[in-house]
Amino acid sequence: MTKKIGLALGLTAAFILSACNTVDGAGRDLKSAGEAVSDASGKDGK
């Protein structure tokens, strides 16, 4: 029984950590896209 609980907790932790990496990557992509739009408009967004 405790082996199943440990496995479930381990899998849950793996999913949570992979989701954080995905969100972090998406945030960097959006930041990059925003900078590209700012550069194209001729305005410095910083």
C-alpha positions in Angstrom: 0.0 0.0 0.0 2.7 2.5 0.9 4.6 1.5 -2.3 1.6 2.6 -4.3 1.3 5.9 -2.4 5.0 6.6 -2.9 4.7 5.9 -6.6 1.7 8.2 -6.9 3.5 11.0 -5.1 6.5 10.6 -7.3 4.5 10.7 -10.5 2.6 13.8 -9.2 5.9 15.5 -8.4 7.2 14.7 -11.9 4.1 16.1 -13.6 4.2 19.3 -11.5 7.9 19.9 -12.2 7.4 19.3 -16.0 4.5 21.8 -16.0 6.7 24.5 -14.4 9.3 24.1 -17.1 6.6 24.4 -19.8 5.1 27.5 -18.2 8.6 29.0 -17.9 9.3 28.3 -21.6 6.0 29.8 -22.6 6.8 32.9 -20.6 10.1 33.4 -22.3 8.5 32.9 -25.7 5.9 35.6 -24.9 8.6 38.0 -23.6 10.5 37.4 -26.8 7.4 38.1 -29.0 6.6 41.2 -27.0 10.2 42.5 -27.6 9.9 41.8 -31.3 6.7 43.8 -31.5 8.2 46.7 -29.6 11.2 46.7 -31.9 9.0 46.6 -34.9 7.0 49.6 -33.7 10.1 51.6 -33.1 9.4 52.0 -29.3 11.8 50.8 -26.6 9.7 48.8 -24.2 12.3 48.8 -21.4 
